[in-house]
Protein backbone atom coordinates (compact mmCIF):
# COMPACT_ATOMS: atom_id res chain seq x y z
CA UNK A 1 0.00 0.00 0.00
CA UNK A 2 1.16 3.51 -0.66
CA UNK A 3 1.21 6.10 2.09
CA UNK A 4 -1.79 7.82 0.50
CA UNK A 5 -3.88 4.67 0.77
CA UNK A 6 -2.77 4.27 4.39
CA UNK A 7 -3.88 7.81 5.25
CA UNK A 8 -7.26 7.15 3.66
CA UNK A 9 -7.58 3.87 5.57
CA UNK A 10 -6.70 5.58 8.87
CA UNK A 11 -9.31 8.28 8.21
CA UNK A 12 -11.95 5.66 7.43
CA UNK A 13 -11.05 3.69 10.57
CA UNK A 14 -11.17 6.84 12.69
CA UNK A 15 -14.60 7.73 11.36
CA UNK A 16 -15.83 4.19 11.95
CA UNK A 17 -14.61 4.17 15.55
CA UNK A 18 -16.14 7.58 16.19
CA UNK A 19 -19.50 6.38 14.89
CA UNK A 20 -19.22 3.17 16.88
CA UNK A 21 -18.70 5.12 20.13
CA UNK A 22 -22.16 6.67 19.63
CA UNK A 23 -23.92 3.69 18.07
CA UNK A 24 -23.17 1.09 20.77
CA UNK A 25 -24.78 3.03 23.67
CA UNK A 26 -27.78 3.97 21.52
CA UNK A 27 -28.31 0.34 20.51
CA UNK A 28 -27.94 -0.74 24.15
CA UNK A 29 -30.68 1.71 25.22
CA UNK A 30 -32.98 0.51 22.44
CA UNK A 31 -32.38 -3.12 23.42
CA UNK A 32 -33.08 -2.31 27.10
CA UNK A 33 -36.38 -0.63 26.16
CA UNK A 34 -37.44 -3.56 23.97
CA UNK A 35 -36.57 -6.04 26.74
CA UNK A 36 -38.64 -4.04 29.27
CA UNK A 37 -41.58 -3.93 26.84
CA UNK A 38 -41.39 -7.68 26.26
CA UNK A 39 -41.09 -8.40 29.99
CA UNK A 40 -44.39 -6.62 30.74
mmCIF entry with sequence, helices, sheets and N, C-alpha, C, O atoms, coordinates in Angstrom:
data_MODEL
# 
_entry.id   MODEL 
# 
_entity.id                         1 
_entity.type                       polymer 
_entity.pdbx_number_of_molecules   1 
# 
_entity_poly.entity_id                      1 
_entity_poly.type                           'polypeptide(L)' 
_entity_poly.nstd_linkage                   no 
_entity_poly.nstd_monomer                   no 
_entity_poly.pdbx_seq_one_letter_code       
;(UNK)(UNK)(UNK)(UNK)(UNK)(UNK)(UNK)(UNK)(UNK)(UNK)(UNK)(UNK)(UNK)(UNK)(UNK)(UNK)
(UNK)(UNK)(UNK)(UNK)(UNK)(UNK)(UNK)(UNK)(UNK)(UNK)(UNK)(UNK)(UNK)(UNK)(UNK)(UNK)
(UNK)(UNK)(UNK)(UNK)(UNK)(UNK)(UNK)(UNK)
;
_entity_poly.pdbx_seq_one_letter_code_can   XXXXXXXXXXXXXXXXXXXXXXXXXXXXXXXXXXXXXXXX 
_entity_poly.pdbx_strand_id                 A 
# 
loop_
_entity_poly_seq.entity_id 
_entity_poly_seq.num 
_entity_poly_seq.mon_id 
_entity_poly_seq.hetero 
1 1  UNK n 
1 2  UNK n 
1 3  UNK n 
1 4  UNK n 
1 5  UNK n 
1 6  UNK n 
1 7  UNK n 
1 8  UNK n 
1 9  UNK n 
1 10 UNK n 
1 11 UNK n 
1 12 UNK n 
1 13 UNK n 
1 14 UNK n 
1 15 UNK n 
1 16 UNK n 
1 17 UNK n 
1 18 UNK n 
1 19 UNK n 
1 20 UNK n 
1 21 UNK n 
1 22 UNK n 
1 23 UNK n 
1 24 UNK n 
1 25 UNK n 
1 26 UNK n 
1 27 UNK n 
1 28 UNK n 
1 29 UNK n 
1 30 UNK n 
1 31 UNK n 
1 32 UNK n 
1 33 UNK n 
1 34 UNK n 
1 35 UNK n 
1 36 UNK n 
1 37 UNK n 
1 38 UNK n 
1 39 UNK n 
1 40 UNK n 
# 
_struct_asym.id          A 
_struct_asym.entity_id   1 
# 
_struct_conf.conf_type_id            HELX_P 
_struct_conf.id                      HELX_P1 
_struct_conf.pdbx_PDB_helix_id       AA1 
_struct_conf.beg_label_comp_id       UNK 
_struct_conf.beg_label_asym_id       A 
_struct_conf.beg_label_seq_id        3 
_struct_conf.pdbx_beg_PDB_ins_code   ? 
_struct_conf.end_label_comp_id       UNK 
_struct_conf.end_label_asym_id       A 
_struct_conf.end_label_seq_id        39 
_struct_conf.pdbx_end_PDB_ins_code   ? 
_struct_conf.beg_auth_comp_id        UNK 
_struct_conf.beg_auth_asym_id        A 
_struct_conf.beg_auth_seq_id         3 
_struct_conf.end_auth_comp_id        UNK 
_struct_conf.end_auth_asym_id        A 
_struct_conf.end_auth_seq_id         39 
_struct_conf.pdbx_PDB_helix_class    1 
_struct_conf.details                 ? 
_struct_conf.pdbx_PDB_helix_length   37 
# 
_struct_conf_type.id          HELX_P 
_struct_conf_type.criteria    ? 
_struct_conf_type.reference   ? 
# 
loop_
_atom_site.group_PDB 
_atom_site.id 
_atom_site.type_symbol 
_atom_site.label_atom_id 
_atom_site.label_alt_id 
_atom_site.label_comp_id 
_atom_site.label_asym_id 
_atom_site.label_entity_id 
_atom_site.label_seq_id 
_atom_site.pdbx_PDB_ins_code 
_atom_site.Cartn_x 
_atom_site.Cartn_y 
_atom_site.Cartn_z 
_atom_site.occupancy 
_atom_site.B_iso_or_equiv 
_atom_site.pdbx_formal_charge 
_atom_site.auth_seq_id 
_atom_site.auth_comp_id 
_atom_site.auth_asym_id 
_atom_site.auth_atom_id 
_atom_site.pdbx_PDB_model_num 
ATOM 1   N N  . UNK A 1 1  ? 0.841   -1.195 0.000  1.00 0.00 ? 1  UNK A N  1 
ATOM 2   C CA . UNK A 1 1  ? 0.000   0.000  0.000  1.00 0.00 ? 1  UNK A CA 1 
ATOM 3   C C  . UNK A 1 1  ? 0.880   1.250  0.000  1.00 0.00 ? 1  UNK A C  1 
ATOM 4   O O  . UNK A 1 1  ? 1.942   1.282  0.621  1.00 0.00 ? 1  UNK A O  1 
ATOM 5   N N  . UNK A 1 2  ? 0.426   2.248  -0.689 1.00 0.00 ? 2  UNK A N  1 
ATOM 6   C CA . UNK A 1 2  ? 1.160   3.506  -0.658 1.00 0.00 ? 2  UNK A CA 1 
ATOM 7   C C  . UNK A 1 2  ? 0.752   4.280  0.587  1.00 0.00 ? 2  UNK A C  1 
ATOM 8   O O  . UNK A 1 2  ? -0.235  3.948  1.244  1.00 0.00 ? 2  UNK A O  1 
ATOM 9   N N  . UNK A 1 3  ? 1.523   5.318  0.902  1.00 0.00 ? 3  UNK A N  1 
ATOM 10  C CA . UNK A 1 3  ? 1.214   6.104  2.094  1.00 0.00 ? 3  UNK A CA 1 
ATOM 11  C C  . UNK A 1 3  ? -0.134  6.813  1.944  1.00 0.00 ? 3  UNK A C  1 
ATOM 12  O O  . UNK A 1 3  ? -0.832  7.034  2.934  1.00 0.00 ? 3  UNK A O  1 
ATOM 13  N N  . UNK A 1 4  ? -0.497  7.166  0.720  1.00 0.00 ? 4  UNK A N  1 
ATOM 14  C CA . UNK A 1 4  ? -1.789  7.824  0.497  1.00 0.00 ? 4  UNK A CA 1 
ATOM 15  C C  . UNK A 1 4  ? -2.938  6.877  0.860  1.00 0.00 ? 4  UNK A C  1 
ATOM 16  O O  . UNK A 1 4  ? -3.893  7.283  1.524  1.00 0.00 ? 4  UNK A O  1 
ATOM 17  N N  . UNK A 1 5  ? -2.848  5.647  0.437  1.00 0.00 ? 5  UNK A N  1 
ATOM 18  C CA . UNK A 1 5  ? -3.883  4.673  0.766  1.00 0.00 ? 5  UNK A CA 1 
ATOM 19  C C  . UNK A 1 5  ? -3.951  4.453  2.274  1.00 0.00 ? 5  UNK A C  1 
ATOM 20  O O  . UNK A 1 5  ? -5.035  4.265  2.825  1.00 0.00 ? 5  UNK A O  1 
ATOM 21  N N  . UNK A 1 6  ? -2.806  4.475  2.941  1.00 0.00 ? 6  UNK A N  1 
ATOM 22  C CA . UNK A 1 6  ? -2.772  4.270  4.388  1.00 0.00 ? 6  UNK A CA 1 
ATOM 23  C C  . UNK A 1 6  ? -3.461  5.432  5.100  1.00 0.00 ? 6  UNK A C  1 
ATOM 24  O O  . UNK A 1 6  ? -4.199  5.219  6.062  1.00 0.00 ? 6  UNK A O  1 
ATOM 25  N N  . UNK A 1 7  ? -3.227  6.650  4.635  1.00 0.00 ? 7  UNK A N  1 
ATOM 26  C CA . UNK A 1 7  ? -3.880  7.812  5.245  1.00 0.00 ? 7  UNK A CA 1 
ATOM 27  C C  . UNK A 1 7  ? -5.397  7.721  5.080  1.00 0.00 ? 7  UNK A C  1 
ATOM 28  O O  . UNK A 1 7  ? -6.152  8.041  5.999  1.00 0.00 ? 7  UNK A O  1 
ATOM 29  N N  . UNK A 1 8  ? -5.829  7.287  3.912  1.00 0.00 ? 8  UNK A N  1 
ATOM 30  C CA . UNK A 1 8  ? -7.263  7.146  3.660  1.00 0.00 ? 8  UNK A CA 1 
ATOM 31  C C  . UNK A 1 8  ? -7.850  6.052  4.555  1.00 0.00 ? 8  UNK A C  1 
ATOM 32  O O  . UNK A 1 8  ? -8.949  6.199  5.090  1.00 0.00 ? 8  UNK A O  1 
ATOM 33  N N  . UNK A 1 9  ? -7.114  4.969  4.709  1.00 0.00 ? 9  UNK A N  1 
ATOM 34  C CA . UNK A 1 9  ? -7.575  3.873  5.565  1.00 0.00 ? 9  UNK A CA 1 
ATOM 35  C C  . UNK A 1 9  ? -7.660  4.317  7.023  1.00 0.00 ? 9  UNK A C  1 
ATOM 36  O O  . UNK A 1 9  ? -8.610  3.964  7.723  1.00 0.00 ? 9  UNK A O  1 
ATOM 37  N N  . UNK A 1 10 ? -6.680  5.083  7.485  1.00 0.00 ? 10 UNK A N  1 
ATOM 38  C CA . UNK A 1 10 ? -6.704  5.578  8.865  1.00 0.00 ? 10 UNK A CA 1 
ATOM 39  C C  . UNK A 1 10 ? -7.877  6.534  9.085  1.00 0.00 ? 10 UNK A C  1 
ATOM 40  O O  . UNK A 1 10 ? -8.501  6.518  10.147 1.00 0.00 ? 10 UNK A O  1 
ATOM 41  N N  . UNK A 1 11 ? -8.174  7.355  8.098  1.00 0.00 ? 11 UNK A N  1 
ATOM 42  C CA . UNK A 1 11 ? -9.305  8.276  8.212  1.00 0.00 ? 11 UNK A CA 1 
ATOM 43  C C  . UNK A 1 11 ? -10.619 7.501  8.265  1.00 0.00 ? 11 UNK A C  1 
ATOM 44  O O  . UNK A 1 11 ? -11.508 7.833  9.049  1.00 0.00 ? 11 UNK A O  1 
ATOM 45  N N  . UNK A 1 12 ? -10.739 6.481  7.442  1.00 0.00 ? 12 UNK A N  1 
ATOM 46  C CA . UNK A 1 12 ? -11.947 5.658  7.430  1.00 0.00 ? 12 UNK A CA 1 
ATOM 47  C C  . UNK A 1 12 ? -12.113 4.946  8.772  1.00 0.00 ? 12 UNK A C  1 
ATOM 48  O O  . UNK A 1 12 ? -13.209 4.903  9.331  1.00 0.00 ? 12 UNK A O  1 
ATOM 49  N N  . UNK A 1 13 ? -11.016 4.392  9.278  1.00 0.00 ? 13 UNK A N  1 
ATOM 50  C CA . UNK A 1 13 ? -11.053 3.690  10.565 1.00 0.00 ? 13 UNK A CA 1 
ATOM 51  C C  . UNK A 1 13 ? -11.423 4.650  11.687 1.00 0.00 ? 13 UNK A C  1 
ATOM 52  O O  . UNK A 1 13 ? -12.221 4.309  12.560 1.00 0.00 ? 13 UNK A O  1 
ATOM 53  N N  . UNK A 1 14 ? -10.852 5.835  11.668 1.00 0.00 ? 14 UNK A N  1 
ATOM 54  C CA . UNK A 1 14 ? -11.166 6.841  12.687 1.00 0.00 ? 14 UNK A CA 1 
ATOM 55  C C  . UNK A 1 14 ? -12.640 7.219  12.666 1.00 0.00 ? 14 UNK A C  1 
ATOM 56  O O  . UNK A 1 14 ? -13.272 7.341  13.715 1.00 0.00 ? 14 UNK A O  1 
ATOM 57  N N  . UNK A 1 15 ? -13.178 7.401  11.482 1.00 0.00 ? 15 UNK A N  1 
ATOM 58  C CA . UNK A 1 15 ? -14.603 7.726  11.364 1.00 0.00 ? 15 UNK A CA 1 
ATOM 59  C C  . UNK A 1 15 ? -15.482 6.583  11.838 1.00 0.00 ? 15 UNK A C  1 
ATOM 60  O O  . UNK A 1 15 ? -16.508 6.800  12.483 1.00 0.00 ? 15 UNK A O  1 
ATOM 61  N N  . UNK A 1 16 ? -15.076 5.367  11.514 1.00 0.00 ? 16 UNK A N  1 
ATOM 62  C CA . UNK A 1 16 ? -15.832 4.191  11.947 1.00 0.00 ? 16 UNK A CA 1 
ATOM 63  C C  . UNK A 1 16 ? -15.843 4.082  13.465 1.00 0.00 ? 16 UNK A C  1 
ATOM 64  O O  . UNK A 1 16 ? -16.891 3.832  14.060 1.00 0.00 ? 16 UNK A O  1 
ATOM 65  N N  . UNK A 1 17 ? -14.693 4.267  14.092 1.00 0.00 ? 17 UNK A N  1 
ATOM 66  C CA . UNK A 1 17 ? -14.607 4.166  15.548 1.00 0.00 ? 17 UNK A CA 1 
ATOM 67  C C  . UNK A 1 17 ? -15.406 5.282  16.225 1.00 0.00 ? 17 UNK A C  1 
ATOM 68  O O  . UNK A 1 17 ? -16.036 5.061  17.260 1.00 0.00 ? 17 UNK A O  1 
ATOM 69  N N  . UNK A 1 18 ? -15.378 6.461  15.647 1.00 0.00 ? 18 UNK A N  1 
ATOM 70  C CA . UNK A 1 18 ? -16.140 7.581  16.191 1.00 0.00 ? 18 UNK A CA 1 
ATOM 71  C C  . UNK A 1 18 ? -17.639 7.284  16.143 1.00 0.00 ? 18 UNK A C  1 
ATOM 72  O O  . UNK A 1 18 ? -18.360 7.544  17.106 1.00 0.00 ? 18 UNK A O  1 
ATOM 73  N N  . UNK A 1 19 ? -18.099 6.742  15.023 1.00 0.00 ? 19 UNK A N  1 
ATOM 74  C CA . UNK A 1 19 ? -19.504 6.377  14.886 1.00 0.00 ? 19 UNK A CA 1 
ATOM 75  C C  . UNK A 1 19 ? -19.866 5.260  15.846 1.00 0.00 ? 19 UNK A C  1 
ATOM 76  O O  . UNK A 1 19 ? -20.949 5.262  16.430 1.00 0.00 ? 19 UNK A O  1 
ATOM 77  N N  . UNK A 1 20 ? -18.969 4.312  16.008 1.00 0.00 ? 20 UNK A N  1 
ATOM 78  C CA . UNK A 1 20 ? -19.215 3.166  16.883 1.00 0.00 ? 20 UNK A CA 1 
ATOM 79  C C  . UNK A 1 20 ? -19.373 3.605  18.337 1.00 0.00 ? 20 UNK A C  1 
ATOM 80  O O  . UNK A 1 20 ? -20.170 3.024  19.074 1.00 0.00 ? 20 UNK A O  1 
ATOM 81  N N  . UNK A 1 21 ? -18.619 4.626  18.757 1.00 0.00 ? 21 UNK A N  1 
ATOM 82  C CA . UNK A 1 21 ? -18.700 5.121  20.131 1.00 0.00 ? 21 UNK A CA 1 
ATOM 83  C C  . UNK A 1 21 ? -20.097 5.651  20.436 1.00 0.00 ? 21 UNK A C  1 
ATOM 84  O O  . UNK A 1 21 ? -20.546 5.578  21.580 1.00 0.00 ? 21 UNK A O  1 
ATOM 85  N N  . UNK A 1 22 ? -20.789 6.183  19.430 1.00 0.00 ? 22 UNK A N  1 
ATOM 86  C CA . UNK A 1 22 ? -22.155 6.673  19.626 1.00 0.00 ? 22 UNK A CA 1 
ATOM 87  C C  . UNK A 1 22 ? -23.186 5.570  19.398 1.00 0.00 ? 22 UNK A C  1 
ATOM 88  O O  . UNK A 1 22 ? -24.210 5.531  20.079 1.00 0.00 ? 22 UNK A O  1 
ATOM 89  N N  . UNK A 1 23 ? -22.928 4.691  18.461 1.00 0.00 ? 23 UNK A N  1 
ATOM 90  C CA . UNK A 1 23 ? -23.919 3.689  18.072 1.00 0.00 ? 23 UNK A CA 1 
ATOM 91  C C  . UNK A 1 23 ? -24.121 2.624  19.143 1.00 0.00 ? 23 UNK A C  1 
ATOM 92  O O  . UNK A 1 23 ? -25.256 2.214  19.388 1.00 0.00 ? 23 UNK A O  1 
ATOM 93  N N  . UNK A 1 24 ? -23.058 2.171  19.782 1.00 0.00 ? 24 UNK A N  1 
ATOM 94  C CA . UNK A 1 24 ? -23.174 1.092  20.767 1.00 0.00 ? 24 UNK A CA 1 
ATOM 95  C C  . UNK A 1 24 ? -24.067 1.493  21.945 1.00 0.00 ? 24 UNK A C  1 
ATOM 96  O O  . UNK A 1 24 ? -24.966 0.727  22.291 1.00 0.00 ? 24 UNK A O  1 
ATOM 97  N N  . UNK A 1 25 ? -23.867 2.648  22.576 1.00 0.00 ? 25 UNK A N  1 
ATOM 98  C CA . UNK A 1 25 ? -24.778 3.026  23.673 1.00 0.00 ? 25 UNK A CA 1 
ATOM 99  C C  . UNK A 1 25 ? -26.226 3.215  23.214 1.00 0.00 ? 25 UNK A C  1 
ATOM 100 O O  . UNK A 1 25 ? -27.155 2.853  23.936 1.00 0.00 ? 25 UNK A O  1 
ATOM 101 N N  . UNK A 1 26 ? -26.422 3.772  22.031 1.00 0.00 ? 26 UNK A N  1 
ATOM 102 C CA . UNK A 1 26 ? -27.781 3.967  21.517 1.00 0.00 ? 26 UNK A CA 1 
ATOM 103 C C  . UNK A 1 26 ? -28.459 2.618  21.306 1.00 0.00 ? 26 UNK A C  1 
ATOM 104 O O  . UNK A 1 26 ? -29.620 2.445  21.675 1.00 0.00 ? 26 UNK A O  1 
ATOM 105 N N  . UNK A 1 27 ? -27.751 1.670  20.721 1.00 0.00 ? 27 UNK A N  1 
ATOM 106 C CA . UNK A 1 27 ? -28.311 0.337  20.510 1.00 0.00 ? 27 UNK A CA 1 
ATOM 107 C C  . UNK A 1 27 ? -28.600 -0.328 21.850 1.00 0.00 ? 27 UNK A C  1 
ATOM 108 O O  . UNK A 1 27 ? -29.617 -1.007 21.995 1.00 0.00 ? 27 UNK A O  1 
ATOM 109 N N  . UNK A 1 28 ? -27.722 -0.144 22.830 1.00 0.00 ? 28 UNK A N  1 
ATOM 110 C CA . UNK A 1 28 ? -27.935 -0.736 24.154 1.00 0.00 ? 28 UNK A CA 1 
ATOM 111 C C  . UNK A 1 28 ? -29.202 -0.183 24.805 1.00 0.00 ? 28 UNK A C  1 
ATOM 112 O O  . UNK A 1 28 ? -29.943 -0.936 25.437 1.00 0.00 ? 28 UNK A O  1 
ATOM 113 N N  . UNK A 1 29 ? -29.460 1.099  24.666 1.00 0.00 ? 29 UNK A N  1 
ATOM 114 C CA . UNK A 1 29 ? -30.677 1.708  25.224 1.00 0.00 ? 29 UNK A CA 1 
ATOM 115 C C  . UNK A 1 29 ? -31.907 1.156  24.514 1.00 0.00 ? 29 UNK A C  1 
ATOM 116 O O  . UNK A 1 29 ? -32.900 0.829  25.165 1.00 0.00 ? 29 UNK A O  1 
ATOM 117 N N  . UNK A 1 30 ? -31.854 1.048  23.197 1.00 0.00 ? 30 UNK A N  1 
ATOM 118 C CA . UNK A 1 30 ? -32.984 0.508  22.440 1.00 0.00 ? 30 UNK A CA 1 
ATOM 119 C C  . UNK A 1 30 ? -33.264 -0.929 22.855 1.00 0.00 ? 30 UNK A C  1 
ATOM 120 O O  . UNK A 1 30 ? -34.420 -1.308 23.042 1.00 0.00 ? 30 UNK A O  1 
ATOM 121 N N  . UNK A 1 31 ? -32.211 -1.734 23.000 1.00 0.00 ? 31 UNK A N  1 
ATOM 122 C CA . UNK A 1 31 ? -32.381 -3.119 23.422 1.00 0.00 ? 31 UNK A CA 1 
ATOM 123 C C  . UNK A 1 31 ? -32.991 -3.182 24.825 1.00 0.00 ? 31 UNK A C  1 
ATOM 124 O O  . UNK A 1 31 ? -33.871 -4.004 25.077 1.00 0.00 ? 31 UNK A O  1 
ATOM 125 N N  . UNK A 1 32 ? -32.535 -2.326 25.733 1.00 0.00 ? 32 UNK A N  1 
ATOM 126 C CA . UNK A 1 32 ? -33.079 -2.312 27.095 1.00 0.00 ? 32 UNK A CA 1 
ATOM 127 C C  . UNK A 1 32 ? -34.565 -1.974 27.076 1.00 0.00 ? 32 UNK A C  1 
ATOM 128 O O  . UNK A 1 32 ? -35.346 -2.589 27.802 1.00 0.00 ? 32 UNK A O  1 
ATOM 129 N N  . UNK A 1 33 ? -34.968 -1.008 26.258 1.00 0.00 ? 33 UNK A N  1 
ATOM 130 C CA . UNK A 1 33 ? -36.379 -0.626 26.159 1.00 0.00 ? 33 UNK A CA 1 
ATOM 131 C C  . UNK A 1 33 ? -37.210 -1.789 25.607 1.00 0.00 ? 33 UNK A C  1 
ATOM 132 O O  . UNK A 1 33 ? -38.287 -2.084 26.125 1.00 0.00 ? 33 UNK A O  1 
ATOM 133 N N  . UNK A 1 34 ? -36.714 -2.441 24.567 1.00 0.00 ? 34 UNK A N  1 
ATOM 134 C CA . UNK A 1 34 ? -37.440 -3.563 23.973 1.00 0.00 ? 34 UNK A CA 1 
ATOM 135 C C  . UNK A 1 34 ? -37.577 -4.703 24.995 1.00 0.00 ? 34 UNK A C  1 
ATOM 136 O O  . UNK A 1 34 ? -38.641 -5.312 25.104 1.00 0.00 ? 34 UNK A O  1 
ATOM 137 N N  . UNK A 1 35 ? -36.521 -4.986 25.730 1.00 0.00 ? 35 UNK A N  1 
ATOM 138 C CA . UNK A 1 35 ? -36.573 -6.043 26.738 1.00 0.00 ? 35 UNK A CA 1 
ATOM 139 C C  . UNK A 1 35 ? -37.606 -5.702 27.814 1.00 0.00 ? 35 UNK A C  1 
ATOM 140 O O  . UNK A 1 35 ? -38.364 -6.572 28.240 1.00 0.00 ? 35 UNK A O  1 
ATOM 141 N N  . UNK A 1 36 ? -37.640 -4.436 28.257 1.00 0.00 ? 36 UNK A N  1 
ATOM 142 C CA . UNK A 1 36 ? -38.635 -4.045 29.271 1.00 0.00 ? 36 UNK A CA 1 
ATOM 143 C C  . UNK A 1 36 ? -40.055 -4.159 28.711 1.00 0.00 ? 36 UNK A C  1 
ATOM 144 O O  . UNK A 1 36 ? -40.967 -4.561 29.434 1.00 0.00 ? 36 UNK A O  1 
ATOM 145 N N  . UNK A 1 37 ? -40.255 -3.814 27.439 1.00 0.00 ? 37 UNK A N  1 
ATOM 146 C CA . UNK A 1 37 ? -41.577 -3.931 26.843 1.00 0.00 ? 37 UNK A CA 1 
ATOM 147 C C  . UNK A 1 37 ? -42.000 -5.395 26.732 1.00 0.00 ? 37 UNK A C  1 
ATOM 148 O O  . UNK A 1 37 ? -43.162 -5.723 26.974 1.00 0.00 ? 37 UNK A O  1 
ATOM 149 N N  . UNK A 1 38 ? -41.085 -6.259 26.376 1.00 0.00 ? 38 UNK A N  1 
ATOM 150 C CA . UNK A 1 38 ? -41.395 -7.685 26.262 1.00 0.00 ? 38 UNK A CA 1 
ATOM 151 C C  . UNK A 1 38 ? -41.672 -8.284 27.622 1.00 0.00 ? 38 UNK A C  1 
ATOM 152 O O  . UNK A 1 38 ? -42.542 -9.145 27.748 1.00 0.00 ? 38 UNK A O  1 
ATOM 153 N N  . UNK A 1 39 ? -40.950 -7.848 28.649 1.00 0.00 ? 39 UNK A N  1 
ATOM 154 C CA . UNK A 1 39 ? -41.086 -8.401 29.988 1.00 0.00 ? 39 UNK A CA 1 
ATOM 155 C C  . UNK A 1 39 ? -42.453 -8.084 30.611 1.00 0.00 ? 39 UNK A C  1 
ATOM 156 O O  . UNK A 1 39 ? -42.929 -8.817 31.479 1.00 0.00 ? 39 UNK A O  1 
ATOM 157 N N  . UNK A 1 40 ? -43.071 -7.002 30.168 1.00 0.00 ? 40 UNK A N  1 
ATOM 158 C CA . UNK A 1 40 ? -44.387 -6.623 30.744 1.00 0.00 ? 40 UNK A CA 1 
ATOM 159 C C  . UNK A 1 40 ? -45.482 -7.579 30.341 1.00 0.00 ? 40 UNK A C  1 
ATOM 160 O O  . UNK A 1 40 ? -46.633 -7.402 30.738 1.00 0.00 ? 40 UNK A O  1 
# 
